[in-house]
Amino acid sequence: MRKIENFFKSMLEAIGVIGSFITISWAIFQDTLGEIEIICPWLLVFIFFIISFIYALSTNWPKTKIKLKLSEKVTAEVFFGDLFTSKEIIVIPVNEYFDTIVDEKIISSKTLHGIFVINYFGGNEADLKKQISNELNDVDHIDVNSGRSAGNKKKYPLGTVCQVKKDDKIFFLVALTKFNENDRAEVKNSEYQRVLCDLFSYVEQNSQGRKLNIPLIGAGHSGVNLSKQKILEFLLFSIGLKDNLTLIGGVNIVLHNSIKSEIDLNSAEILFNSIGS
């Protein structure tokens, strides 16, 4: 529905511009234009309609990449692609225990958390656990779940971030989800807001001007009760509204190709350009 509305809005804008141009031209060159014999007025109307239609079509053709100025200090690029081909800093949502076991119960191999563990630390889980332990050594945990049969025991507040390095890549692991009574990882909408706030506070202090690459946080199986489009818009707003956030290298929001049908980058661009103007 929004796409249709934007299409007709663009058509009306084009018709308005053409109409204004004709009105102004007639006022300035009335004597000259008055001598021109219009053989078929309806042909001109049809031409104006076609021009407006082509403009609206080109303006609203589904985009796969947009660039937005979210604040005076932050520019974002949003595009579809593979997050793990990104350079510099990559954000990975994890659970509250910062688990490292991919067994389809604690961590699913289909999540970003699981793919990260397998692709970068498969066969060397000890290295990953050591880095996480060292990074979180001075961070207060909220509980020790000694009853857990597998996985880490220490539970950390949602929004906790730790830094892990592998080869030439830097990963910011952010605790996004917690386990409910059915051992399903989830996050409530109110908690999701807090996670983003804490994440960008950490980024402000630790990115050191490097480019930040973020997935569509909360769009997986975490339970955020919003559409993919709303999650994207909320993420962009969260970045833009974060006080004093400076990202010299900018930020990339990398969307998975599987959600193309659920994301309208044209609408996001129109929304944030209108706010910026």
Secondary structure, 3 states (H helix, E strand, C coil): CHHHHHHHHHHHHHHHHHHHHHHHHHHHCHHHHHCCCCCCHHHHHHHHHHHHHHHHHHHHCCCCEEEEECCCCCEEEEEECCHHHCCCEEEEEEECCCCCCCCCCCCCCCCHHHHHHHHHHCCCHHHHHHHHHHHCCCCCCCEECCCCCCCCCEECCCCCEEEEEECCEEEEEEEEEEECCCCCEECCHHHHHHHHHHHHHHHHHHCCCCCEEECCCCCCCCCCCCCHHHHHHHHHHHHHHCCCCCCCCCEEEEECHHHHHHCCHHHHHHHHHHHHC
